[in-house]
Amino acid sequence: MEAPIRIVIAKPGLDGHDRGAKVVARALRDAGHEVIYTGLRRTPEQIVRIVMDEDAQVLGLSSLSGAHGFLFPRVCELLHEAEMSDVVVFGGGIIPESDRPALYEAGVSAIFGPGTTSSEMVAFLEGLEA
């Protein structure tokens, strides 16, 4: 593996369930990456600011509340406005298959749902380095 990737893991909106986000953060850290977990209930604006301040290359968004259809595209929009379109965004959580095309169109590169293994996420990141 090349140099570690700087990754921000964020919980946008009012969703208070963060076990999955913490598991992902730990798995990516254990795979050798630099991971910053933002904590709960962050606004899209706060998330983009953290990505900017941390000079992150990748942003992982986690949502179990059903607000992914608004929050994920909003974060992508704000990244674009901040001239940070090179930040790779992935999502995770309870995201129905029918909602995914719109998220991909908004700029989300991958979506990891329940049952995704940590090795699948690490493989996704390794694919970014190629």
DAQUICOR-V237843 format. One record per residue. N is the residue number from 1. RES is the residue in one letter. OMEGA is omega in degrees with one decimal (none if undefined). D_LAST is the distance of its C-alpha to the last C-alpha in whole Angstrom. Layout:
n/res/omega/d_last
N/RES/OMEGA/D_LAST
N/RES/OMEGA/D_LAST
This chain:
n/res/omega/d_last
1/M/176.4/10
2/E/176.8/9
3/A/179.5/12
4/P/176.6/13
5/I/174.9/13
6/R/-173.5/16
7/I/171.4/17
8/V/173.6/20
9/I/-172.7/22
10/A/176.3/25
11/K/-178.8/28
12/P/173.8/29
13/G/-173.1/33
14/L/179.7/36
15/D/-178.3/34
16/G/-177.8/35
17/H/-173.4/33
18/D/-178.3/30
19/R/-179.7/30
20/G/179.9/27
21/A/178.7/25
22/K/176.8/26
23/V/178.6/25
24/V/-179.5/22
25/A/-179.0/22
26/R/-179.4/23
27/A/-179.7/20
28/L/175.4/17
29/R/179.4/19
30/D/176.8/20
31/A/174.3/16
32/G/-178.7/16
33/H/175.1/16
34/E/-174.3/18
35/V/176.1/20
36/I/177.5/23
37/Y/-173.1/25
38/T/-171.9/27
39/G/-174.1/30
40/L/166.5/32
41/R/177.8/33
42/R/175.3/31
43/T/174.8/32
44/P/179.4/29
45/E/178.3/30
46/Q/-178.7/30
47/I/-179.7/27
48/V/178.1/25
49/R/179.2/27
50/I/177.6/26
51/V/179.5/22
52/M/-177.3/23
53/D/-177.8/25
54/E/-178.9/23
55/D/-176.6/20
56/A/177.4/18
57/Q/-175.3/14
58/V/177.0/15
59/L/174.5/18
60/G/179.7/19
61/L/-179.4/23
62/S/179.7/25
63/S/174.3/28
64/L/-171.8/31
65/S/-176.4/34
66/G/-178.5/33
67/A/-177.9/32
68/H/-177.9/29
69/G/175.6/30
70/F/-170.6/31
71/L/-178.3/29
72/F/177.5/25
73/P/179.3/26
74/R/177.2/28
75/V/178.6/25
76/C/178.1/23
77/E/-179.7/26
78/L/175.3/27
79/L/178.3/23
80/H/179.6/23
81/E/179.6/27
82/A/-178.7/26
83/E/179.4/23
84/M/-179.0/20
85/S/178.6/19
86/D/176.5/15
87/V/179.7/16
88/V/-178.4/14
89/V/170.7/17
90/F/-178.2/17
91/G/177.2/21
92/G/178.6/23
93/G/179.7/26
94/I/-176.8/29
95/I/-178.3/28
96/P/178.3/29
97/E/-177.3/28
98/S/179.4/30
99/D/-170.6/29
100/R/-179.5/25
101/P/180.0/25
102/A/179.2/26
103/L/176.5/24
104/Y/179.7/21
105/E/-179.8/23
106/A/178.1/23
107/G/176.8/20
108/V/-175.3/19
109/S/-178.5/15
110/A/176.2/16
111/I/179.8/20
112/F/-178.8/20
113/G/178.2/24
114/P/179.1/26
115/G/177.0/26
116/T/178.7/22
117/T/177.5/21
118/S/179.4/19
119/S/176.2/17
120/E/179.2/16
121/M/178.6/15
122/V/177.4/13
123/A/175.9/11
124/F/-179.6/10
125/L/178.3/9
126/E/175.9/7
127/G/177.6/5
128/L/-176.2/6
129/E/-176.1/4
130/A/none/0
